[in-house]
Amino acid sequence: MTDAVSGLLELLDVERLEVDLFRGVTPDEEAGRERVYGGQVIAQALASAYRTVGEDRLCHSLHAYFIRPGDPKIPIIYEVDRSRDGGSFTTRRVVAIQHGQQILNMSASFHVHEDGWDHQHDMPEVKQPEELMSRQQLAEQFKDKISDEQLKHWMRPQPFEMKEISGLNPFNPKPKSDVNYVWFRTDGKVEASPAMQHCLVAWASDMNLLGSSLRPHGLHWINKELMTASLDHAIWFHAPVRADEWMLYAMDSPKAGNGRSYNRGLIYTRDGKLVASTVQEGLMRKLKPRKKD
């Protein structure tokens, strides 16, 4: 596996401080960011909850609220409450804390394997990942329009490969459908437990999802008139996953208004099995221009 993937696995291997108390850190290279990436906090919170659950149970759903932006310069403390240990379901509540204040609340439920009826919607027919450009190839296309610092940021190694099927031109975005397809997988093979595979997918699930709501308005992350942030995030895991194999993230945004957007996602394996679903509400605020002196 690559150094970036190895670093992510270390990031998700939260340190146990006490029986139900854990500590997670943010990579040094992220210390200059304004806030911690939301997917990191969700994945570390899930990893903390998993450390208190029997190996016979996998997470089937989690619901998280982002309360305050995380500070990337200091560790995050995760406090796990063992809400219930039942015959087939286990429930946990996790609170993430920094500077003595909550930055995230998460509830997660875990379930033993059971046989039952099975159905699902078909995966959309889309281009395969081999037909699409990588992040580095896209950055190369726009290198004459961005600063050396921005290019370095775009080209830096990432733990996940992401290939957009119909992305926006960041420098000349035009309105497009809110339907948003992205292939993703870890940048290299990962031999990890089913629990850790879930944590890896949880980390990736916060990428691109809110971007679905920007597409109909011809907006992009680099737009200086725009402020975005995840407000809440929910994941349903329908089956075990392999984060190192290509998965299709099929997303859309049925509604935006009142400074918020509603976004949905379905995650399929390459052979068409639906393995996870996501829902997120995001902040989508138009920044007021600064008054000139």
C-alpha positions in Angstrom: 0.0 0.0 0.0 1.1 3.6 -0.5 2.4 5.9 2.3 -0.9 7.9 2.1 -3.0 4.8 2.8 -0.7 3.6 5.5 -1.0 7.0 7.1 -4.8 6.8 7.0 -4.8 3.4 8.7 -2.6 4.8 11.4 -5.0 7.8 11.7 -7.9 5.4 12.2 -6.1 3.3 14.8 -7.3 5.5 17.6 -5.4 5.4 20.9 -7.2 4.0 23.9 -6.8 6.2 27.0 -9.3 4.5 29.2 -11.9 1.7 28.8 -14.3 3.8 26.7 -12.1 6.9 26.0 -10.0 7.3 22.9 -7.8 9.8 21.3 -7.4 10.6 17.5 -5.0 13.0 15.8 -5.0 14.9 12.5 -2.1 14.5 10.1 0.6 17.2 10.4 0.1 18.2 6.7 -3.5 19.2 7.5 -2.5 21.5 10.4 -2.8 24.5 8.2 -6.5 23.9 7.3 -9.2 25.9 8.9 -11.0 22.8 10.2 -10.7 19.1 10.4 -12.2 17.1 7.5 -15.6 15.8 8.6 -15.0 12.3 7.2 -12.0 12.0 9.5 -14.0 12.7 12.6 -16.8 10.3 11.6 -14.3 7.5 10.8 -12.4 8.0 14.0 -15.7 8.1 16.0 -16.8 4.8 14.3 -13.3 3.3 15.0 -13.7 4.2 18.7 -17.2 2.7 18.8 -15.9 -0.5 17.1 -13.3 -0.9 19.8 -16.1 -1.5 22.3 -18.1 -3.9 20.2 -17.7 -7.7 19.7 -16.1 -8.9 16.5 -19.3 -10.8 15.6 -21.1 -7.5 14.9 -20.7 -4.9 12.2 -22.1 -1.4 12.0 -25.3 -1.2 10.0 -26.1 2.5 10.6 -24.6 5.7 12.0 -26.0 9.2 12.4 -23.7 12.1 13.2 -24.2 15.8 13.9 -21.3 18.2 13.3 -21.6 20.7 16.2 -18.4 22.8 15.9 -15.5 22.8 13.4 -12.6 20.6 14.6 -9.2 22.2 15.3 -6.6 20.3 13.2 -3.7 21.4 15.5 -4.8 19.4 18.6 -6.0 15.8 19.2 -9.7 14.8 19.4 -11.0 12.9 22.4 -13.7 10.4 21.7 -15.9 9.3 24.6 -18.0 6.2 23.9 -21.2 5.5 25.8 -22.3 1.8 25.8 -26.0 2.5 25.4 -27.1 -1.1 24.9 -25.7 -4.6 24.3 -28.6 -6.7 23.1 -29.0 -10.3 21.8 -28.5 -9.2 18.1 -28.0 -5.4 18.2 -25.5 -3.2 19.9 -25.9 0.5 20.3 -23.2 3.1 21.0 -23.1 6.9 21.4 -19.9 8.7 20.7 -19.0 12.3 21.6 -16.0 14.0 20.0 -14.4 16.7 22.2 -11.9 19.4 21.7 -11.1 22.5 23.9 -13.6 21.0 26.4 -16.5 21.3 23.9 -18.4 18.8 21.8 -17.5 19.0 18.1 -19.5 15.9 17.0 -22.3 13.6 18.4 -22.7 10.2 16.8 -25.1 7.3 17.4 -24.1 4.0 15.8 -25.9 0.6 15.7 -24.2 -2.8 15.2 -25.8 -6.1 14.2 -24.9 -9.8 14.0 -25.2 -11.4 10.6 -28.7 -12.7 9.8 -30.1 -14.4 6.7 -33.1 -12.8 5.1 -34.9 -11.6 2.0 -32.8 -9.6 -0.4 -33.5 -7.0 -3.1 -31.9 -3.8 -4.3 -32.1 -1.1 -7.1 -29.8 -1.7 -10.0 -26.5 0.3 -10.3 -26.6 3.1 -12.9 -24.8 2.4 -16.2 -21.8 4.7 -16.3 -18.3 4.9 -17.7 -15.7 2.6 -16.1 -12.8 4.0 -14.0 -10.3 3.1 -16.7 -12.1 5.5 -19.1 -11.7 8.5 -16.7 -8.9 10.8 -15.8 -7.2 10.7 -12.4 -7.0 13.7 -10.0 -3.4 14.2 -11.0 -4.3 14.2 -14.7 -7.1 16.8 -14.1 -4.6 19.0 -12.1 -2.2 18.8 -15.0 -5.0 20.1 -17.3 -5.4 23.2 -15.1 -1.8 23.8 -14.0 -1.6 27.0 -16.0 -4.6 28.5 -14.1 -3.6 27.8 -10.5 -0.7 28.8 -8.3 2.2 26.5 -7.6 0.9 26.1 -4.0 -2.5 25.0 -5.3 -1.0 22.7 -7.8 1.2 21.1 -5.1 -2.0 20.6 -3.0 -3.9 19.0 -5.9 -1.0 16.7 -6.8 -0.1 15.5 -3.3 -0.6 11.8 -2.6 -4.0 10.9 -1.3 -5.2 7.7 0.4 -8.1 7.4 -2.0 -8.2 7.5 -5.8 -11.2 9.5 -7.0 -12.5 9.6 -10.6 -15.4 11.9 -11.4 -17.6 10.9 -14.3 -18.9 14.4 -15.1 -17.1 16.9 -12.9 -17.3 20.7 -13.2 -14.6 22.8 -14.6 -13.4 24.6 -11.4 -12.4 27.8 -13.3 -15.5 28.0 -15.5 -18.2 26.0 -13.9 -21.5 25.7 -15.8 -24.8 24.5 -14.3 -25.2 20.7 -14.5 -27.5 18.1 -13.2 -27.3 17.4 -9.4 -26.7 13.7 -10.3 -23.1 13.1 -9.5 -21.1 9.9 -10.1 -17.6 9.2 -8.6 -15.6 6.0 -8.6 -13.3 5.6 -5.6 -10.9 3.1 -3.9 -7.9 3.2 -1.7 -4.6 3.9 -3.5 -3.3 0.3 -3.0 -4.4 -3.0 -1.4 -5.5 -2.9 2.2 -5.6 -6.1 4.3 -7.8 -5.0 7.2 -10.7 -6.2 9.3 -14.3 -5.8 8.1 -14.6 -3.1 10.8 -11.6 -1.1 9.5 -12.9 -1.5 6.0 -16.2 0.2 7.1 -14.1 3.0 8.8 -12.2 3.6 5.5 -15.4 3.9 3.5 -16.9 6.2 6.2 -13.8 8.5 5.8 -14.4 8.6 2.0 -18.2 9.0 2.2 -17.9 12.8 3.1 -16.0 13.5 -0.1 -18.0 14.9 -3.1 -21.4 14.4 -1.4 -22.1 18.0 -0.7 -20.7 18.9 -4.1 -23.8 17.5 -5.7 -25.8 20.5 -4.5 -23.4 22.9 -6.1 -23.7 21.5 -9.6 -27.2 23.0 -10.5 -25.9 26.4 -9.6 -22.6 26.2 -11.5 -20.6 26.5 -8.2 -17.3 25.0 -7.3 -15.4 24.7 -4.0 -12.8 27.3 -5.1 -15.6 29.9 -5.5 -14.7 32.7 -3.1 -18.4 33.7 -2.7 -19.3 30.3 -1.3 -19.1 28.8 2.2 -19.9 25.1 2.7 -19.8 22.7 5.6 -21.3 19.4 6.6 -24.1 19.8 9.2 -25.0 16.1 9.7 -24.1 12.8 8.1 -25.7 9.4 8.1 -24.5 6.1 6.7 -26.3 2.7 6.3 -23.9 -0.2 5.7 -25.9 -3.0 3.9 -23.0 -5.4 3.6 -19.3 -5.8 4.3 -17.1 -3.7 2.0 -13.6 -3.7 0.5 -12.3 -0.2 0.4 -9.4 -1.2 -1.9 -11.7 -2.2 -4.8 -13.5 0.2 -7.1 -16.9 1.4 -5.8 -19.3 3.7 -7.5 -20.6 6.6 -5.4 -23.9 7.6 -7.0 -25.1 10.9 -5.5 -27.8 13.5 -6.0 -29.2 16.6 -4.3 -33.0 16.7 -4.4 -33.3 20.1 -2.6 -31.3 23.2 -1.6 -32.7 26.2 0.1 -32.5 28.5 3.2 -28.7 28.2 3.2 -28.8 24.4 3.4 -28.7 21.5 0.9 -29.9 17.9 1.1 -27.7 15.3 -0.5 -28.0 11.5 -0.9 -25.6 8.8 -2.0 -25.6 5.1 -2.9 -22.4 3.1 -2.9 -22.1 0.1 -5.2 -19.4 -2.4 -5.8 -18.1 -2.7 -9.3 -20.2 -5.8 -10.0 -23.3 -3.8 -9.0 -24.0 -4.8 -5.3 -25.4 -2.0 -3.2 -23.2 -2.0 0.0 -23.9 1.4 1.6 -26.2 4.5 1.5 -25.6 8.0 2.7 -27.5 11.1 3.5 -26.1 14.5 4.4 -27.4 18.0 5.0 -24.8 20.7 4.3 -24.4 24.4 4.8 -24.4 26.2 1.5 -24.0 29.9 2.3 -23.4 32.8 0.0 -20.7 35.0 1.5 -21.4 38.8 1.6 -18.7 40.8 -0.1 -16.3 42.6 2.3 -16.7 46.3 2.5 -13.8 48.3 1.1 -12.0 50.8 3.5 
